[in-house]
Amino acid sequence: MARKPALSIEALTALGAAKLARLVLDEAERSAPFRKLVSAALAGRKGPDAIAGIIDRRLSALEKARGFIDWEKARAFRDDLAATVTVMSNELGEVSPVMAFDRLLRFIATHESVFERIDDSSGRVQDVYDQAITAAGAVTPRLAQPDAAQLPARVMAALGNTSHGYLVEVARAVADHLPQETLRAWDADLGARQSAQEAKAHRNHGSNVSQYREIRQIIAEKLSDLDGLIALEAKKHPNLQDTIGVAARLLEAGRAQEALDWIRRPTSRRIAYLSAENLADGMGPDNDPFWRRTSVEAKILEALGKKVDAQALRWSALETSLDAGILREYIAALPDFEDFATLDRAFAHAFSSRHIYNALAFLVEWPRLDLAARLVIARRSEWEGRQYDMLPKVADAVAAHHPLAATILYRALLDDILARARSKAYPHAARYLAKLEQLAAGAAAEAGTLKAWAHHEDYRAGLEKAHGRKSGFWSLVKSR
């Protein structure tokens, strides 16, 4: 089979200007975004004002538009926006960074009206705005010093009254490249804006206070002003404070006692994390990243000379969460040759846990697939096929060396799909049945005299008897 010719600058140059021009022209006629790029490149021969003129016309149209964009036009719209960002960052950015930065800001400021005009559940249009923010950060180091000094004013003028969060993201992208005196001036301006808004009682006037505070914390971090960053954090509502992050920074700065005070501050997060295994085990969500809080607090205790307390905290957290990361930290802090007994103790705890999905996830992550397979077999009647976020991955992981455990999980998944007549999942069900056929001999050999175990032929006969009328499923099985 002939290899495809490699594309490179050298290979394309060898085609000659006329051939390349024809290829470019043909593609420009087919693709509006590509035509935009070519037009900008041609305009660049006349200088930055010509490129800016093309961009400004597109931005003006984007700012004025109000009509909803139908789904069939969404991709072309996204591609057009992406081409506009490319022209701003590449064509204009190369010849006039300050003009490119201003237009990138102007583009980013259209996000609120654009998101109202299109269903962006896929996040593809948002990706284009993220690219524009990244481009703004990349342009910043090329700004002349007077332009860099004016950058915060430009950012605030374009985004200071928006509430989507892009103000903070732009600030984060550019802050690394600004001189310290510019950052200090920006912090002072934000502090004045924050005080003015906080002084107004009406709720609507305070909508951007949190953004101003977050940018000030970004600036404080760039200025290595830990006390300033912490002072801003302390003014937040307790439920919004990043107690873990502050404690970690204080620990790194050698201020362990202050770090301990912060890590132990009570919080009640409004946004919580619920893992697939916690959901399967009927457990509540974690209000904080449990492993991270434990990890930081244990390291603080060690820094304070309380190694016994640190290890006790880690083990207690392990018993509660069955988190492999916590166990690794516990073992790393042990004296030599004590890790084997500790591992045996941890695995025994996992086997005795009533939270079988957390235990299974722990053993797979460690990884001890042999023990995970033993757990599957030992608790074989308890696995629920509707836990499809977790069980297929485990079944695939253990299938090669533990066919019986994989069979138990694939059967649970398949039985659930057919019992609930989940027709959209029938392709998965057909795949699971094919997997079961491949594993049949190995599972039978491993099952031995396992009580109440149905061999594959009997299991399939039972499926045909119970679900023989589900023609959509059986047609997929026959087609495999």
C-alpha positions as CSV (number, residue, x, y, z in Angstrom):
1,M,0.0,0.0,0.0
2,A,1.5,3.3,-1.1
3,R,2.2,5.8,1.7
4,K,0.5,9.1,1.7
5,P,2.8,12.0,0.8
6,A,3.9,13.9,3.9
7,L,2.8,17.6,4.2
8,S,5.5,20.0,5.0
9,I,6.6,23.6,4.2
10,E,9.3,22.2,1.9
11,A,7.0,19.9,0.1
12,L,4.3,22.5,-0.5
13,T,6.9,25.1,-1.6
14,A,8.1,22.7,-4.2
15,L,4.6,22.7,-5.8
16,G,5.2,26.3,-7.0
17,A,3.3,29.5,-6.4
18,A,0.7,28.9,-9.2
19,K,-0.3,25.4,-8.0
20,L,-0.6,26.6,-4.4
21,A,-2.6,29.6,-5.4
22,R,-5.1,27.4,-7.2
23,L,-5.4,25.0,-4.2
24,V,-5.9,28.0,-1.9
25,L,-8.5,29.5,-4.2
26,D,-10.4,26.3,-4.5
27,E,-10.5,25.7,-0.8
28,A,-11.5,29.3,-0.1
29,E,-14.5,28.9,-2.4
30,R,-15.6,25.8,-0.4
31,S,-14.9,27.1,3.1
32,A,-16.0,30.5,4.4
33,P,-13.7,30.3,7.5
34,F,-10.7,29.5,5.3
35,R,-11.7,32.3,3.0
36,K,-11.6,34.6,6.0
37,L,-8.0,33.5,6.8
38,V,-6.9,34.1,3.3
39,S,-8.5,37.5,3.1
40,A,-6.8,38.5,6.3
41,A,-3.4,37.3,5.0
42,L,-3.9,39.3,1.8
43,A,-4.9,42.4,3.8
44,G,-1.8,42.0,5.9
45,R,0.3,43.2,2.9
46,K,-1.3,46.6,3.4
47,G,-0.5,46.8,7.1
48,P,-2.3,46.2,10.4
49,D,-5.1,48.7,9.7
50,A,-6.3,46.6,6.8
51,I,-6.4,43.4,8.9
52,A,-8.1,45.3,11.7
53,G,-10.8,46.6,9.3
54,I,-11.8,43.0,8.4
55,I,-11.9,42.1,12.1
56,D,-13.9,45.2,13.1
57,R,-16.6,44.5,10.5
58,R,-17.0,41.0,11.8
59,L,-17.1,42.2,15.4
60,S,-19.6,44.9,14.7
61,A,-21.9,42.4,13.1
62,L,-21.5,40.0,16.1
63,E,-22.2,42.8,18.6
64,K,-25.4,43.8,16.7
65,A,-26.8,40.4,16.0
66,R,-29.8,39.1,18.1
67,G,-31.3,36.3,16.1
68,F,-31.2,32.7,17.5
69,I,-28.9,30.4,15.6
70,D,-30.5,27.1,14.6
71,W,-28.7,23.9,15.3
72,E,-27.9,23.1,11.7
73,K,-26.1,26.5,11.4
74,A,-24.3,26.1,14.8
75,R,-21.2,24.4,13.4
76,A,-20.6,27.0,10.7
77,F,-21.1,29.8,13.2
78,R,-18.6,28.2,15.6
79,D,-16.1,27.8,12.7
80,D,-16.5,31.4,11.7
81,L,-15.8,32.6,15.3
82,A,-12.7,30.3,15.5
83,A,-11.4,31.8,12.2
84,T,-12.0,35.3,13.6
85,V,-9.9,34.5,16.7
86,T,-7.2,33.0,14.5
87,V,-7.0,36.1,12.4
88,M,-6.8,38.3,15.6
89,S,-4.1,36.2,17.3
90,N,-2.0,35.3,14.3
91,E,-2.3,37.8,11.4
92,L,-2.9,40.9,13.5
93,G,-1.0,39.8,16.6
94,E,2.2,39.4,14.6
95,V,2.1,43.0,13.3
96,S,0.3,44.9,16.1
97,P,0.0,43.1,19.4
98,V,-1.9,46.0,21.0
99,M,-4.5,46.1,18.2
100,A,-4.8,42.4,18.4
101,F,-5.3,42.5,22.2
102,D,-8.0,45.2,22.0
103,R,-9.9,43.2,19.5
104,L,-9.6,39.9,21.4
105,L,-11.1,41.7,24.4
106,R,-13.8,43.1,22.3
107,F,-14.6,39.6,21.0
108,I,-14.5,38.0,24.5
109,A,-17.0,40.7,25.6
110,T,-19.6,39.4,23.1
111,H,-19.9,36.1,25.0
112,E,-23.1,37.0,26.9
113,S,-25.1,38.0,23.8
114,V,-23.7,35.0,21.8
115,F,-24.6,32.5,24.5
116,E,-28.1,33.8,24.5
117,R,-28.4,33.2,20.8
118,I,-27.2,29.5,20.6
119,D,-27.7,26.2,22.3
120,D,-24.1,25.5,23.3
121,S,-24.7,22.4,25.4
122,S,-21.7,20.8,23.6
123,G,-19.4,23.6,24.9
124,R,-17.9,24.1,21.4
125,V,-18.6,27.8,21.2
126,Q,-17.4,28.2,24.7
127,D,-14.2,26.5,23.6
128,V,-13.7,29.3,21.0
129,Y,-13.9,31.9,23.8
130,D,-11.4,30.0,25.9
131,Q,-9.1,30.0,22.9
132,A,-9.5,33.8,22.6
133,I,-8.6,34.2,26.3
134,T,-5.5,32.0,25.8
135,A,-4.6,34.1,22.7
136,A,-4.9,37.3,24.8
137,G,-2.5,35.9,27.3
138,A,-0.1,34.9,24.5
139,V,-0.2,38.4,23.0
140,T,0.5,40.2,26.3
141,P,4.2,39.6,26.6
142,R,4.6,41.3,23.2
143,L,3.0,44.6,24.3
144,A,5.2,47.6,24.6
145,Q,5.6,48.8,28.2
146,P,3.2,51.8,27.9
147,D,0.6,49.5,26.4
148,A,1.1,46.9,29.1
149,A,0.6,49.6,31.8
150,Q,-2.8,50.4,30.2
151,L,-3.8,46.7,29.9
152,P,-5.8,46.5,33.2
153,A,-7.8,49.6,32.2
154,R,-8.5,48.0,28.8
155,V,-9.6,44.7,30.5
156,M,-11.9,46.5,33.0
157,A,-13.5,48.6,30.3
158,A,-14.3,45.6,28.2
159,L,-15.3,43.1,30.8
160,G,-15.6,44.9,34.2
161,N,-19.4,44.7,34.2
162,T,-19.8,41.1,32.9
163,S,-20.7,38.3,35.3
164,H,-20.0,35.1,33.4
165,G,-16.5,34.7,34.8
166,Y,-14.4,35.6,31.8
167,L,-13.1,38.8,33.6
168,V,-11.3,36.5,36.0
169,E,-10.0,34.2,33.3
170,V,-8.6,37.0,31.3
171,A,-6.9,38.4,34.4
172,R,-5.4,35.0,35.1
173,A,-4.1,34.7,31.5
174,V,-2.4,38.1,31.5
175,A,-1.2,38.6,35.1
176,D,2.0,36.6,34.6
177,H,3.2,39.0,32.0
178,L,2.6,42.3,33.7
179,P,5.1,44.3,35.7
180,Q,4.7,44.5,39.5
181,E,3.9,48.2,39.5
182,T,1.1,47.6,37.0
183,L,-0.3,44.7,39.1
184,R,-0.3,47.0,42.2
185,A,-2.1,49.7,40.4
186,W,-4.7,47.2,39.2
187,D,-5.1,45.9,42.7
188,A,-5.8,49.4,44.0
189,D,-8.4,50.0,41.3
190,L,-10.1,46.7,42.0
191,G,-10.1,47.5,45.8
192,A,-11.8,50.8,45.1
193,R,-14.4,49.1,42.9
194,Q,-15.0,46.4,45.5
195,S,-15.5,48.9,48.3
196,A,-17.9,51.0,46.2
197,Q,-20.0,48.0,45.3
198,E,-20.0,46.6,48.9
199,A,-21.2,50.0,50.1
200,K,-24.3,49.7,48.0
201,A,-27.0,47.8,49.8
202,H,-28.9,46.6,46.7
203,R,-27.9,43.0,45.8
204,N,-27.6,43.7,42.1
205,H,-24.8,46.2,42.7
206,G,-22.6,43.6,44.3
207,S,-22.7,41.0,41.5
208,N,-19.0,41.5,40.5
209,V,-17.5,41.8,44.0
210,S,-16.5,38.1,44.0
211,Q,-14.8,38.5,40.7
212,Y,-12.9,41.6,41.8
213,R,-11.8,39.8,45.0
214,E,-10.6,36.7,43.0
215,I,-8.5,38.9,40.6
216,R,-7.0,40.6,43.6
217,Q,-6.0,37.2,45.0
218,I,-4.5,36.3,41.6
219,I,-2.5,39.5,41.8
220,A,-1.5,38.9,45.4
221,E,-0.2,35.5,44.4
222,K,1.9,37.0,41.5
223,L,3.3,39.5,44.0
224,S,4.1,36.7,46.5
225,D,1.8,38.6,49.0
226,L,0.5,35.6,51.0
227,D,-0.9,37.7,53.8
228,G,-2.8,39.9,51.3
229,L,-4.2,36.8,49.6
230,I,-5.3,35.3,53.0
231,A,-6.8,38.6,54.1
232,L,-9.0,38.6,51.0
233,E,-10.0,35.0,51.6
234,A,-10.9,35.7,55.2
235,K,-13.5,38.2,54.0
236,K,-15.4,35.6,52.0
237,H,-18.4,33.8,53.5
238,P,-17.2,30.8,55.4
239,N,-18.9,28.5,53.0
240,L,-17.0,30.0,50.1
241,Q,-13.5,30.0,51.7
242,D,-10.8,27.8,50.2
243,T,-9.6,26.5,53.5
244,I,-7.6,23.7,52.0
245,G,-5.8,26.0,49.5
246,V,-4.9,28.6,52.1
247,A,-3.7,25.9,54.5
248,A,-1.5,24.4,51.8
249,R,0.1,27.8,51.0
250,L,0.7,28.5,54.7
251,L,2.3,25.1,55.1
252,E,4.6,25.7,52.1
253,A,5.6,29.0,53.6
254,G,6.6,27.3,56.9
255,R,3.6,28.7,58.9
256,A,2.3,25.3,60.0
257,Q,0.3,26.4,63.1
258,E,-1.6,29.0,61.0
259,A,-2.1,26.3,58.4
260,L,-3.6,24.0,61.0
261,D,-6.1,26.7,62.1
262,W,-7.2,27.1,58.5
263,I,-7.5,23.4,57.6
264,R,-9.7,22.9,60.6
265,R,-12.1,25.7,59.9
266,P,-15.7,24.4,59.6
267,T,-17.2,24.8,56.1
268,S,-20.4,23.8,54.5
269,R,-19.9,23.7,50.7
270,R,-23.0,24.4,48.5
271,I,-21.4,22.4,45.7
272,A,-20.5,18.9,46.5
273,Y,-18.9,16.0,44.7
274,L,-20.6,12.6,44.4
275,S,-18.5,9.8,42.9
276,A,-20.0,6.9,41.0
277,E,-19.0,4.4,43.8
278,N,-20.5,6.7,46.5
279,L,-23.7,6.9,44.6
280,A,-23.8,3.1,44.1
281,D,-23.1,2.5,47.8
282,G,-25.9,5.0,48.8
283,M,-23.4,7.4,50.4
284,G,-23.8,11.1,50.6
285,P,-21.6,13.6,48.6
286,D,-18.3,14.9,49.8
287,N,-18.5,18.6,50.7
288,D,-14.7,18.9,50.2
289,P,-12.2,16.8,48.3
290,F,-11.9,14.5,51.3
291,W,-8.5,13.0,50.3
292,R,-7.0,16.4,49.8
293,R,-8.1,17.8,53.1
294,T,-6.8,14.8,54.9
295,S,-3.5,14.9,53.0
296,V,-2.9,18.5,53.8
297,E,-3.8,18.2,57.4
298,A,-1.6,15.2,57.9
299,K,1.4,17.0,56.4
300,I,0.7,20.0,58.7
301,L,0.7,17.7,61.7
302,E,4.0,16.2,60.6
303,A,5.5,19.6,60.2
304,L,4.4,20.3,63.8
305,G,6.2,17.2,65.0
306,K,2.9,15.2,65.5
307,K,3.7,12.2,63.3
308,V,1.6,9.8,65.3
309,D,-1.5,12.1,65.0
310,A,-0.8,12.4,61.3
311,Q,-0.8,8.7,60.8
312,A,-3.9,8.2,62.9
313,L,-5.7,10.8,60.8
314,R,-4.7,9.1,57.6
315,W,-5.8,5.7,58.8
316,S,-9.1,7.0,60.1
317,A,-9.7,8.6,56.7
318,L,-8.8,5.4,54.9
319,E,-11.3,3.4,56.9
320,T,-14.0,6.0,56.1
321,S,-13.2,6.6,52.4
322,L,-11.2,3.6,51.1
323,D,-9.0,6.1,49.2
324,A,-5.9,4.6,47.6
325,G,-4.1,8.0,47.7
326,I,-4.5,8.2,51.4
327,L,-3.1,4.7,51.9
328,R,-0.1,5.5,49.7
329,E,0.7,8.5,51.9
330,Y,0.2,6.4,55.1
331,I,2.7,3.8,53.8
332,A,5.2,6.4,52.7
333,A,5.4,7.7,56.3
334,L,6.0,4.2,57.8
335,P,9.3,2.8,58.9
336,D,11.0,0.3,56.6
337,F,9.4,-3.2,56.3
338,E,6.1,-2.3,57.9
339,D,4.2,-1.8,54.6
340,F,3.3,-5.4,54.0
341,A,1.4,-5.8,57.2
342,T,-0.3,-2.5,56.7
343,L,-1.4,-3.5,53.2
344,D,-2.9,-6.7,54.5
345,R,-4.8,-4.8,57.1
346,A,-6.1,-2.3,54.5
347,F,-7.2,-5.0,52.1
348,A,-8.9,-6.9,54.9
349,H,-10.8,-3.7,55.8
350,A,-11.9,-3.3,52.2
351,F,-13.2,-6.9,52.1
352,S,-15.2,-6.4,55.3
353,S,-16.7,-3.0,54.2
354,R,-20.4,-2.8,53.5
355,H,-19.6,-0.2,50.8
356,I,-18.8,-2.8,48.2
357,Y,-18.4,-0.4,45.3
358,N,-16.0,1.8,47.1
359,A,-14.0,-1.3,48.1
360,L,-14.0,-2.5,44.5
361,A,-12.8,0.9,43.2
362,F,-10.1,0.9,45.8
363,L,-8.7,-2.5,44.9
364,V,-8.8,-1.8,41.2
365,E,-7.0,1.6,41.7
366,W,-4.3,0.2,43.9
367,P,-4.1,-2.0,41.7
368,R,-4.8,-5.5,43.1
369,L,-7.0,-7.0,40.4
370,D,-6.7,-10.4,42.0
371,L,-8.3,-9.1,45.2
372,A,-10.9,-7.1,43.2
373,A,-11.9,-10.4,41.4
374,R,-12.1,-12.2,44.8
375,L,-14.4,-9.5,46.1
376,V,-16.6,-9.7,43.0
377,I,-17.0,-13.4,43.4
378,A,-17.5,-13.2,47.2
379,R,-20.3,-10.6,46.8
380,R,-21.6,-12.0,43.5
381,S,-25.3,-11.6,44.3
382,E,-25.0,-8.0,45.2
383,W,-23.7,-6.2,42.1
384,E,-26.3,-4.1,40.4
385,G,-26.2,-3.9,36.6
386,R,-27.5,-0.3,36.6
387,Q,-24.1,0.8,37.9
388,Y,-22.9,1.1,34.3
389,D,-20.5,4.0,35.0
390,M,-18.3,1.7,37.0
391,L,-18.8,-2.0,36.4
392,P,-18.0,-2.3,32.6
393,K,-14.5,-0.8,33.3
394,V,-13.9,-3.3,36.1
395,A,-15.1,-6.2,34.1
396,D,-12.9,-5.3,31.2
397,A,-9.9,-4.9,33.6
398,V,-10.2,-8.3,35.2
399,A,-11.4,-10.3,32.1
400,A,-8.0,-11.5,30.9
401,H,-6.9,-13.3,34.1
402,H,-10.1,-13.6,36.2
403,P,-12.9,-14.7,33.8
404,L,-15.3,-15.7,36.5
405,A,-15.4,-12.3,38.1
406,A,-15.7,-10.6,34.7
407,T,-18.6,-13.0,33.9
408,I,-20.4,-12.1,37.1
409,L,-20.2,-8.4,36.2
410,Y,-21.1,-8.8,32.5
411,R,-24.2,-10.9,33.5
412,A,-25.3,-8.2,36.0
413,L,-25.0,-5.5,33.3
414,L,-26.8,-7.6,30.7
415,D,-29.6,-8.7,33.0
416,D,-30.3,-5.2,34.0
417,I,-30.5,-3.9,30.4
418,L,-32.9,-6.7,29.4
419,A,-35.0,-6.6,32.6
420,R,-35.6,-2.8,32.1
421,A,-36.0,-3.1,28.3
422,R,-33.4,-0.4,27.8
423,S,-33.5,-0.6,24.0
424,K,-30.9,2.2,23.5
425,A,-28.4,0.0,25.5
426,Y,-29.1,-3.1,23.5
427,P,-25.8,-2.7,21.5
428,H,-24.0,-2.8,24.9
429,A,-26.0,-5.9,25.9
430,A,-25.1,-7.7,22.7
431,R,-21.4,-6.9,23.3
432,Y,-21.7,-8.2,26.9
433,L,-23.2,-11.5,25.6
434,A,-20.4,-11.8,23.1
435,K,-17.9,-11.3,26.0
436,L,-19.6,-13.9,28.1
437,E,-19.3,-16.5,25.2
438,Q,-15.6,-15.7,25.0
439,L,-15.2,-16.1,28.8
440,A,-17.4,-19.2,29.1
441,A,-14.7,-21.9,29.2
442,G,-12.5,-20.0,31.6
443,A,-15.4,-19.0,33.9
444,A,-16.6,-22.6,34.0
445,A,-13.1,-23.9,35.0
446,E,-12.8,-21.3,37.7
447,A,-16.3,-21.7,39.0
448,G,-15.7,-25.4,39.9
449,T,-18.3,-26.4,42.4
450,L,-19.4,-22.8,43.1
451,K,-22.9,-23.0,44.6
452,A,-25.8,-22.1,42.3
453,W,-23.6,-21.3,39.4
454,A,-25.2,-21.5,36.0
455,H,-22.9,-22.4,33.1
456,H,-23.0,-20.3,30.0
457,E,-25.3,-22.6,28.0
458,D,-27.9,-22.6,30.8
459,Y,-27.5,-18.9,31.3
460,R,-28.2,-18.1,27.6
461,A,-31.1,-20.5,27.6
462,G,-32.6,-18.6,30.5
463,L,-32.1,-15.3,28.6
464,E,-33.9,-16.7,25.6
465,K,-36.8,-17.9,27.7
466,A,-37.2,-14.7,29.7
467,H,-36.4,-12.2,26.9
468,G,-37.0,-14.1,23.7
469,R,-39.4,-11.5,22.4
470,K,-36.9,-8.6,22.6
471,S,-36.2,-8.8,18.9
472,G,-34.1,-5.6,18.8
473,F,-31.6,-7.3,21.1
474,W,-31.5,-10.7,19.4
475,S,-31.1,-9.1,16.0
476,L,-28.0,-7.4,17.3
477,V,-26.7,-10.6,18.7
478,K,-27.1,-12.4,15.4
479,S,-25.4,-9.6,13.5
480,R,-22.2,-9.8,15.5
